[in-house]
Amino acid sequence: MRLALIGAVIVAALGGLLFGFDTAVISGTTDWLRKEFGLNDFTLGFTVASALIGTILGSIAVGKPADAIGRRGVLFILAVFYFVSAIGCGLAWDWGSFMVFRFLGGLAVGGASVVSPMYIAEISPARYRGRLVAITQFNIVLGILLAYLSNYIIGSLHPGENECRWMFGVMALPSAVFFLLLFFTPQSPRWLIARGRVEEARAVFERCGSDSGNIEEEIRDIQASLDLRHHTLAEPFFCKKYSKPILLAVAIAMFNQLSGINALIYYTKHIFEMAGYGAADALLQSVIVGFVNLAFTMAAMTVIDHFGRKKLMLAGSIGYILSLSAAAYSFYAGTGGQLLLISLIVFIASHAFGQGAVIWVFISEIFPNRVRARGQALGSFTHWVMAAAISWTFPMIAAASGWMTFAFYALCCIGQLVWVLTTMPETKGVSLEKIQQELGIE
């Protein structure tokens, strides 16, 4: 694997790190938000979901810019959004200004969830693509862990009334680093070929490697998959020939959130407090959950190109069902404590090894080159719509019945298991152009 390829992948995946940090940092601030802005359960849920509303719009709006100015050009814009959001949330003077800056951060998260994995998929040889695209997920998880650690450290330092403002503001530094490193990354070779810039694409393949080792053959395959004599980059997306990848992307994205994963990420501290932990212990348990998430994401990265996407999804689905059922029982029986901690650790491990590692890889693989940006945007849009719904409703539903919340998520995961067994195709080790053929797309 070439150093130029690894460097480009790591830089692009920093969008995922900021995605994870921005997503999870609010988990340690929910009590502060209630007090600072006088929020109830409904308005707290809306405040947490405000970033997700931006994420929804960012994910669906980023497809056309990614085709127009390139994947790297969009990443530059997202880096600026992350930076402004971090500074703005740290300095927010009222609830309205906080909501605006969280919304801006949401736009960046939504855009990064589309562009980072898409860029990596387009620049990576097929034999490495699973683990390289999974670096985005690794960085998302690392960002979540860093947010938990940052919240815990800042909370331990007791900086007073500005404690939670520091929790939001620290993200400005990695955002600036991300922006600067993008100057050293190449454009996607598949995007360059779609724009007729074949010589530039050839240079990128020479630096980063190709599927077969034969660059000219690779370029011909990409040109054939684009087939711009019979198709255009602006042709309709929602049509019969793309129905199979569309349904696959929507299904995996919906199941991802119906597991309740974002409820755990956004409300980790709150969930442990519901089970009887003190505030400091709840923050510490969040760090433990973050470490488990990171460890099992790393494990999945090492095997995703060997075992394939489907086997990881099967293992994760079974783990989901068992752990969520145990969490539901914990709340129903009032046992809390260790049983809840163990069940949530198994849950996050199952997510990291299954859905978490697979979703962005799978969605980035199943769409043809000419509509990949729009397909990735659709999958991400579906993911974030469901995330907003789960995050907004969780405080109200959990307040009414904690056990029924987790039982509902377990039931949804049974649906995911059936979908994986009956519908999900395997894509490991297959070039993007051949996946297009196998899905029956001309």
KEZA-170872 format. One line per 8 residues: number of its first residue (from 0); for each residue x, y, z of C-alpha. Coordinates in Angstrom, 3 decimals. Example, Ala and Ser with C-alpha at 12.3 -4.5 7.8 and 13.67 -1.06 7.14 Angstrom:
2
0) 12.300,-4.500,7.800; 13.670,-1.060,7.140
END
This chain:
442
0) 0.000,0.000,0.000; 1.538,3.304,-1.085; 2.337,6.130,1.320; 0.611,8.699,-0.921; -2.590,6.650,-0.746; -2.389,6.247,3.040; -1.726,9.969,3.486; -4.671,11.007,1.307
8) -6.996,8.569,3.104; -5.949,9.741,6.580; -6.469,13.401,5.707; -9.889,12.781,4.125; -10.877,10.681,7.116; -10.179,13.619,9.435; -13.587,14.820,8.283; -14.875,11.712,10.048
16) -12.935,12.498,13.232; -14.536,15.937,13.418; -17.883,14.304,12.551; -17.529,12.000,15.581; -16.315,14.733,17.929; -19.093,17.135,16.963; -21.685,14.370,17.290; -20.660,13.227,20.771
24) -19.426,16.388,22.494; -22.971,17.431,23.399; -23.433,14.261,25.499; -21.571,15.849,28.424; -23.409,19.171,28.221; -27.115,18.279,28.368; -27.500,19.298,32.044; -25.723,22.602,31.348
32) -27.957,23.253,28.345; -31.058,22.715,30.484; -29.865,25.215,33.096; -28.207,27.775,30.794; -31.136,28.095,28.390; -34.041,26.917,30.596; -34.914,23.835,28.498; -37.490,21.123,29.166
40) -37.421,17.539,27.774; -38.976,18.643,24.485; -36.703,21.652,23.882; -33.613,19.712,25.020; -34.405,17.032,22.460; -34.854,19.727,19.827; -31.560,21.388,20.823; -29.670,18.098,20.471
48) -31.476,17.450,17.178; -30.682,20.949,15.838; -27.286,19.787,14.653; -28.995,16.806,13.059; -31.351,19.070,11.122; -28.226,20.715,9.687; -26.776,17.276,9.098; -29.838,16.215,7.111
56) -29.626,19.285,4.887; -25.848,19.029,4.579; -25.993,15.394,3.519; -28.610,15.906,0.815; -27.199,19.220,-0.460; -23.561,18.163,-0.768; -24.004,15.803,-3.749; -24.113,18.471,-6.475
64) -21.192,20.537,-5.089; -19.159,17.318,-4.799; -19.746,16.736,-8.524; -19.203,20.385,-9.464; -16.054,21.379,-7.528; -14.779,17.941,-6.578; -14.648,15.943,-3.383; -11.575,17.774,-2.076
72) -13.073,21.202,-2.782; -16.099,20.355,-0.639; -13.880,19.087,2.198; -12.200,22.526,2.336; -15.605,24.167,2.846; -16.587,21.644,5.515; -13.371,22.304,7.454; -14.290,26.004,7.623
80) -17.816,25.128,8.811; -16.415,22.906,11.584; -14.087,25.687,12.761; -16.761,28.407,12.834; -19.230,26.073,14.573; -16.741,25.202,17.343; -15.881,28.828,18.072; -19.522,29.914,17.813
88) -20.883,27.243,20.180; -18.165,28.085,22.697; -19.086,31.783,22.616; -22.877,31.476,22.117; -24.663,34.332,23.916; -28.186,32.859,23.909; -30.157,29.779,22.873; -30.782,31.118,19.362
96) -27.090,31.745,18.623; -26.176,28.333,20.024; -28.736,26.692,17.752; -27.366,28.531,14.690; -23.789,27.419,15.327; -24.815,23.826,16.124; -26.806,23.833,12.902; -23.676,24.961,11.005
104) -21.707,22.134,12.600; -24.492,19.791,11.520; -24.087,20.926,7.920; -20.405,19.983,8.166; -21.152,16.591,9.714; -23.732,15.799,7.026; -21.357,16.802,4.245; -18.442,14.851,5.738
112) -20.581,11.710,6.121; -21.066,11.808,2.334; -17.803,13.116,0.943; -15.117,11.518,3.151; -16.083,7.848,2.517; -16.925,8.570,-1.134; -13.524,10.166,-1.763; -11.693,7.280,-0.083
120) -13.691,4.658,-2.016; -12.869,6.386,-5.309; -9.145,6.652,-4.628; -8.617,3.167,-3.113; -7.757,-0.092,-4.942; -10.492,-2.732,-4.486; -8.341,-5.079,-2.388; -7.838,-2.365,0.257
128) -11.092,-0.453,-0.139; -13.009,-1.927,2.795; -10.379,-1.219,5.418; -9.468,2.179,3.934; -13.054,3.453,3.800; -13.455,2.009,7.305; -10.767,4.459,8.437; -13.526,7.057,8.185
136) -15.546,5.046,10.706; -12.426,4.564,12.835; -11.951,8.320,12.898; -15.641,8.888,13.689; -15.244,6.553,16.656; -11.933,8.149,17.624; -13.633,11.543,17.472; -16.419,10.248,19.743
144) -13.848,8.909,22.221; -11.869,12.163,22.113; -15.088,14.084,22.801; -15.817,11.870,25.818; -12.224,12.198,27.054; -12.200,15.942,26.448; -15.476,16.349,28.344; -14.164,14.216,31.215
152) -10.850,16.099,31.444; -12.467,19.533,31.223; -15.056,18.466,33.815; -12.269,17.229,36.117; -10.501,20.595,35.880; -13.657,22.404,37.095; -13.194,25.578,35.014; -16.411,27.001,36.440
160) -19.394,28.349,34.542; -17.498,28.189,31.219; -16.873,24.423,31.514; -19.264,23.386,28.752; -18.222,26.283,26.514; -14.685,24.855,26.551; -16.095,21.419,25.678; -17.502,22.859,22.440
168) -14.656,25.250,21.635; -11.737,22.803,21.674; -12.815,21.370,18.299; -11.534,24.519,16.562; -7.931,23.246,16.700; -8.390,19.938,14.791; -10.662,21.770,12.336; -7.824,24.153,11.449
176) -5.365,21.244,11.070; -7.810,19.447,8.753; -8.103,22.538,6.533; -4.318,22.904,6.180; -3.658,19.224,5.415; -6.188,19.216,2.578; -3.751,21.264,0.483; -1.561,18.130,0.254
184) -4.252,15.684,-0.938; -5.086,14.912,-4.611; -8.491,15.055,-6.253; -10.472,11.839,-6.762; -9.270,10.173,-9.990; -12.794,9.023,-10.853; -14.101,12.582,-10.498; -11.232,13.818,-12.698
192) -12.083,11.281,-15.425; -15.766,12.268,-15.259; -14.602,15.842,-15.931; -12.386,14.777,-18.847; -9.151,15.437,-16.937; -7.626,12.069,-17.753; -3.965,13.086,-17.455; -4.505,14.363,-13.915
200) -6.326,11.136,-13.034; -3.457,9.092,-14.464; -1.025,10.993,-12.232; -3.157,10.226,-9.164; -3.245,6.516,-10.029; 0.542,6.542,-10.452; 0.888,7.998,-6.956; -1.792,5.980,-5.178
208) -2.092,2.721,-7.157; -4.941,1.101,-9.104; -7.141,-2.015,-8.887; -5.307,-4.155,-11.428; -1.916,-2.430,-11.598; -2.715,-1.507,-15.204; -3.587,2.198,-15.115; -4.762,2.396,-18.731
216) -7.138,-0.530,-18.225; -8.435,1.110,-15.057; -9.125,4.360,-16.903; -10.957,2.505,-19.678; -13.127,0.653,-17.122; -14.048,3.905,-15.417; -14.862,5.583,-18.742; -17.027,2.593,-19.691
224) -18.875,2.735,-16.358; -19.548,6.427,-16.894; -20.656,5.745,-20.492; -21.293,9.433,-21.058; -22.331,8.839,-24.652; -25.538,7.238,-23.369; -25.771,8.818,-19.925; -25.055,12.221,-18.426
232) -23.869,13.222,-14.977; -27.137,15.134,-14.601; -29.499,12.301,-15.592; -32.440,11.417,-13.281; -31.391,9.538,-10.159; -34.726,8.198,-8.904; -35.454,5.782,-11.724; -35.870,2.033,-12.169
240) -32.270,1.216,-13.155; -30.938,2.622,-9.853; -33.738,1.205,-7.694; -31.690,-1.674,-6.272; -28.774,0.383,-4.869; -31.252,3.067,-3.705; -33.252,0.525,-1.685; -30.082,-1.053,-0.292
248) -28.692,2.328,0.820; -31.971,3.428,2.415; -32.372,0.111,4.251; -28.889,-0.038,5.776; -29.085,3.624,6.799; -32.492,3.209,8.460; -31.460,0.095,10.364; -28.288,1.846,11.532
256) -30.302,4.394,13.488; -33.206,2.152,14.495; -30.681,0.299,16.647; -30.684,3.370,18.908; -26.959,4.019,18.461; -27.284,7.799,18.368; -29.471,7.799,21.464; -26.574,6.129,23.271
264) -23.957,8.490,21.808; -25.893,11.705,22.490; -27.300,10.708,25.882; -24.618,8.387,27.312; -24.236,10.382,30.514; -28.013,10.779,30.850; -28.638,7.020,30.398; -26.157,6.121,33.146
272) -27.650,8.769,35.438; -31.084,7.213,34.801; -29.585,3.941,36.072; -28.351,5.571,39.295; -24.781,6.657,38.510; -23.507,10.028,39.763; -22.500,12.746,37.271; -18.732,12.084,37.474
280) -19.179,8.300,37.262; -21.550,8.729,34.311; -18.890,10.701,32.405; -16.326,7.997,33.211; -18.651,5.227,31.979; -18.991,7.233,28.752; -15.224,7.042,28.295; -15.324,3.262,28.805
288) -18.030,2.974,26.135; -15.894,5.138,23.817; -12.824,2.907,24.285; -14.825,-0.235,23.526; -16.213,1.440,20.410; -12.686,2.251,19.230; -11.268,-1.211,19.983; -13.984,-3.100,18.092
296) -13.851,-0.669,15.180; -10.135,-1.463,14.862; -10.933,-5.186,15.001; -13.516,-4.800,12.228; -11.052,-2.869,10.054; -8.599,-5.767,10.145; -11.139,-8.334,8.904; -13.666,-6.451,6.727
304) -11.768,-7.249,3.502; -11.318,-10.906,4.559; -14.684,-11.856,6.083; -16.674,-9.395,4.006; -19.401,-6.894,4.798; -22.237,-9.389,5.228; -20.623,-11.556,7.937; -19.807,-8.494,10.014
312) -23.419,-7.341,9.706; -24.662,-10.768,10.830; -22.413,-10.780,13.903; -23.389,-7.222,14.762; -27.118,-7.903,14.374; -27.033,-10.817,16.811; -25.019,-8.741,19.306; -27.504,-5.884,18.964
320) -30.490,-8.095,19.758; -28.890,-9.722,22.821; -27.483,-6.512,24.316; -30.565,-4.367,23.767; -32.774,-7.071,25.260; -30.492,-7.142,28.317; -30.623,-3.330,28.615; -34.425,-3.426,28.428
328) -34.500,-6.051,31.180; -32.099,-3.956,33.275; -34.506,-1.021,33.258; -37.623,-3.208,33.608; -36.278,-5.076,36.639; -34.596,-2.000,38.105; -31.221,-3.758,38.358; -29.295,-0.953,36.558
336) -25.634,-0.774,37.547; -23.350,-3.472,36.206; -25.914,-5.237,34.005; -26.667,-1.977,32.177; -22.977,-1.172,31.777; -22.225,-4.666,30.419; -25.200,-4.621,28.036; -24.250,-1.194,26.652
344) -20.627,-2.294,26.234; -21.792,-5.358,24.264; -24.135,-3.103,22.277; -21.424,-0.618,21.300; -19.040,-3.494,20.488; -21.697,-5.058,18.239; -22.271,-1.738,16.508; -18.560,-1.058,15.999
352) -17.911,-4.534,14.589; -21.031,-4.591,12.410; -23.078,-1.602,11.249; -20.523,0.991,12.291; -17.747,-0.539,10.210; -19.909,-1.481,7.238; -22.420,1.322,6.548; -20.186,3.948,4.933
360) -18.144,1.306,3.087; -21.260,-0.372,1.691; -23.039,2.815,0.594; -19.873,4.125,-1.087; -19.596,0.894,-3.127; -23.056,0.166,-4.500; -23.694,3.192,-6.753; -22.246,3.701,-10.263
368) -19.575,6.369,-10.746; -21.948,8.728,-12.536; -24.426,8.919,-9.625; -22.238,7.991,-6.629; -22.330,11.470,-5.097; -26.130,11.514,-5.178; -26.365,7.918,-3.941; -24.000,8.584,-1.053
376) -26.004,11.727,-0.262; -29.267,9.740,-0.209; -27.843,7.112,2.156; -26.438,9.769,4.453; -29.663,11.803,4.296; -31.688,8.747,5.350; -29.224,8.025,8.155; -29.477,11.557,9.552
384) -33.257,11.852,9.231; -33.541,8.729,11.355; -30.855,10.011,13.741; -32.802,13.238,14.246; -35.997,11.313,14.957; -34.287,9.000,17.459; -32.388,11.817,19.215; -35.383,14.140,19.469
392) -37.766,11.511,20.832; -35.416,9.646,23.189; -35.631,12.012,26.225; -39.441,11.973,26.156; -39.821,8.217,25.527; -37.134,7.263,28.065; -38.757,9.489,30.697; -42.006,7.558,30.212
400) -40.512,4.047,29.987; -36.803,3.255,29.736; -37.269,-0.483,29.187; -39.762,-0.097,26.330; -37.313,2.191,24.502; -34.603,-0.462,24.424; -37.098,-3.238,23.664; -38.252,-1.278,20.586
408) -34.654,-0.920,19.373; -34.127,-4.682,19.852; -37.211,-5.419,17.752; -35.877,-3.209,14.943; -32.582,-5.102,15.038; -34.433,-8.366,14.443; -35.647,-6.714,11.235; -32.060,-5.875,10.325
416) -30.993,-9.497,10.834; -33.729,-10.686,8.441; -32.680,-8.056,5.860; -29.015,-9.091,6.006; -29.892,-12.772,5.600; -32.303,-12.286,2.703; -31.321,-9.149,0.769; -27.863,-7.677,1.411
424) -25.257,-8.527,-1.293; -21.554,-9.082,-0.591; -19.187,-6.497,-2.145; -15.757,-7.384,-0.761; -12.821,-7.429,-3.185; -14.897,-6.345,-6.208; -14.044,-3.226,-8.201; -16.573,-0.392,-8.113
432) -17.219,-0.864,-11.821; -17.881,-4.633,-11.463; -20.243,-4.062,-8.521; -22.257,-1.891,-10.906; -22.461,-4.812,-13.335; -23.396,-7.328,-10.629; -26.295,-5.118,-9.529; -27.562,-5.204,-13.130
440) -26.968,-1.498,-13.868; -26.019,-0.698,-17.477
END
